[in-house]
Amino acid sequence: MSQVKRRIGFTLVELLVVIAIIGLLVALLLPAVN
């Protein structure tokens, strides 16, 4: 069970990182498009 929890934790962290990166890219691209 510990391995599963660790995997879930890593996936959640990875999702947060991906969302943060996408947010930064959108923030940088929106002014360029407009």
Buried (B, 14 or more C-beta within 10 A) or exposed (E): EEEEEEEEEEEEEEEEEEEEEEEEEEEEEEEEEE
